């Protein structure tokens, strides 16, 4: 029985609406809890100040994370994955994607390059609707034994 291969695809990756929504909702929940803590604390209670300080640090971390979110192009040539970005202008091979979340309109995958750098990519249908189904097929395709690239061999040895 032969396996149908996923078609080649080059897919743009940018900052994710879903990632931003998740971060904003988490921040809003933390803000609400901190505000309620402050309101419930008695006069002169300085403990909620630690909550506000933590919220400030978390806010800075979210902004730092958002600004550093990976953006570039994810390519599948039918056998191998390649990531092209500002940091990797000529591209770096990637291991097969490990699907962390798949909610049809967005997929979160983890991939790594031969140097061990790990990318967590939030891939969204809205980035390129015409190519979305091809990308989904490529992500969920199971490579045949002989199709493993160097990055996949490295990831397999590390597991």
N, C-alpha and C positions, 0 to 999 in steps of 0.2 A: 504494500500500500504506500503510495507516494504522498508526501506532505506538500501542501500548497504553500508556497513562500509568499511572504508579505512583499508588496511592491516597494521599490526605493522611494524615499521621501526626504525632503529637506523641510524642517519645520522651525519657524521662528519662535524663540522663547523670550518673554519679557516679564516685567513685574506682573504678578498675578492679582487679579481682582479678588479671587477667593482667599488668597493668603492675606491680603490687606483687610478683607472683611473679618476674617478670623482674628487677626491682631486687634482690630478696632473693637470687636465685641468683647474680647478678653480684657482689653484695657478699660472699657466702659464698666465691665463687671467689677474689676479691681477698684476703679474709682468709686463706684456705688458702695462697695463694702467699706472702703476707707472713709467715705463721707458718713456712712451710718455709724461707724466706730467712733468718729469724732463727735457726732451728735449725741451718741449714747454715753460717751465718757463724761465724767463729772468735771466741773470747773477746776482748773489747775492740774488736770491729768495730762501729763506730757507723753503718755504712751502712744496716742495716735500720731504724734509727730514722726515716729518711726515708720508708720504706715505711709505717710505722705512722702517721706524720704525714699522709701522702697518704691513707691509709685513713680517718683521722679526718675530713679535709676532704671526702672523697667521701661519707662517712656523713652529714655535715651537709648537703651538697648534695642527697642523696637525700631526706632528711627535708623540706628546704625545697621540693623539687620535689613531693613527695607532698602536702604541705599546700596547695600552690598548684594542684593538679590541677583542671582545669575541671569544674564541676558546674553543671547547669542543665537546660534543656529544648531539644532540637533539634526544630524543626518543619519539615515539608514540606507545603505547601498544594496541591501538584499542579503548581506552576510555580516557586516560590521557597523558599529555605531561610531560616529565622529562628532566631537563638540568643537565648534568654532566660536570664539568670542574675542574680546579685547585682550584678555590674558593669554589666549591661545590663537593668534591670528592665522597660523597655518593649520590649526586643528590638532586635537589630541584624541586618540582612540579611547573608547569607553567600553566598560563591561556591559553585559546585557542588563537591561533595566530590572530593578527589583521594585515591583509595584507596592507602594505603601497604602495608597488610597485610590480607588477608582469609582467615581460617581458619574460616569458617562460624559458629562460636560467638562470635567477636569480630572486629571490624573496626577498624582504625586508619585514620582519615581526617584529611586536612589541609584546612582551609577558612580563608578570610579574609573580613574585613568591608571595607566601602568605605574605612575609615580606614587599612587596611593591617595591622591586628592579625591575627595568624595563630593559629588554634586547632588543636591536634592532639588529637583526641578518640579515646579508646579506648571503643568502643561494644560492649556485651556483651548477649548474648541473655538472660542472667539478670536484667537490669534490668526487662524487661517482655516476657515470652515470647510473649504474645498478639499483640504488635505487631512482633515481631522480623522476620518475613518481609516485612511491609509496609515496614519501614525498609530492609531489604536491597534490595527492589525500587526504592525511591526513590533509594537511593545509586547503584545501578547503572543507573538510567534515563538515557537520553541525551536531553537537552533538544532540542526541535525548534528550528530557527533562530529563530523568533519568540518562543520561550519564555525567552530569556536575560534575566535581571533586571539591575538596575543593578550589583549586586555581581559578577555574572558578566561583564558588559561590562568592568568595571574589571580583573578578573583576566585577561581575554583581552588587553587592551591592554598589561598589564605583562609578559606572556609573550613 
